[in-house]
Amino acid sequence: MDSLTQIVLGAAVGEAVLGKKIGNKAMLYGAIAGTIPDLDIVASYFTDTVTALAIHRGFTHSIIFSVVFAPIFGWLVSRYEAFKDIKAWSWLFFWAFLTHPILDAHTTWGTQLFWPFDLRLAFKTIFVIDPIYTLPFLVFLIFAMLQKRTSPKRRLYNNMGLWISSSYLVLTFFLKWVAFTQFKSALKAQDISYLQIDTRPSPLNTILWSANIETKDAYLLGHYSFFDTQPITFESYPKNHQLLGDFIKDESVQRMIAISEGWYTITKKEDLLYFNDLRFGLLSLAPKSQNFVFQYKMERNDYGKVQFTEAPKDKRDGKKLLADLWIRIKGN
């Protein structure tokens, strides 16, 4: 999830663990702890694109990280804070560390919660930024912050934020199931044979859902809103995996295929190949758009290895997409 959401979650967890004993400092340290797992993003400055993608939401988002580093941070903080209970500080950091990847597991990218095992949890029930999840949570956290440390209302407000946000997460599973059944029904009605289907919420909401459907030679992309009155339509995108040629033997290419979980197409522009990760969809709702959210240029470096470079994004595309999404959410 986005940084603000993780800060709010971490602060609420810190308050739940130590708020009665140390007041707003519990929120402060919880907020700090809630952002620490995302420091793995610095890897992008020191390594290649593929390795950075593989590292992201890996070790720092695992149970092992929470178990190992919580007591270390607990001990460090206890050295200079007046409250000296190492166990209590460790407990705060442990839960702030652990709830971060658990929340991230609900997004499309997912997390390697059970690192070092090669298993990425990605429930794909919530977009990485979701105001319906974050804003009520933030409001109740602020209410709690304004109360005295010993006030029963402080704990009530904090618990309400935790309960409402958690209940919304549970609801997203039901919403995903409803959307999934609608996509399956549409495929059946249109007599479309497919190999697998993958669904996810569109940006900033859980009303409009997207689906990737794999067929033998292509992927079908479609959208469904709970306000739709017309049948779901699908756009076809050829896989073009054969365009990889000898690139398919390269280790980096194999790693990218694994990272994308096989949901990718290859396009060719001006004699250059581009790897399109379909899991995150397009930056446009226009028919036959090739403006994928994550698109990587592929070319051999001086050592003969395939190098991936993420294609730049135009901010205007993002603004146009948000406007189009608002219209599409209202129904087809």
ABEGO torsion letter per residue (X at the ends): XBAAAAAAAAAAAAAAAAAAAAEAAAAAAAAAAAAAAAAAAAAAAABBAAAAAAABGBAAABAAAAAAAAAAAAAAAAAABABABAAAAAAAAAAAAAAAAAAAAABAAEBBAAOABBBBBBAGABBABBAAAAAAAAAAAAAAAABBAABAAAAAAAAAAAAAAAAAAAAAAAAAAAAAAAAAAAAAAAGBBBABBBBBBBBGBAABBBBBBBBAABBBBBBBBAABABBBBBBBBBAGAAAAEAAAABAAAAAAAAAAGGBBBBBBBGGBBBBBBAAAEBABABBGBABBABBBBBBBBAAGBBBBBBBBBBAAAAAAAAAAAAAAAAEX
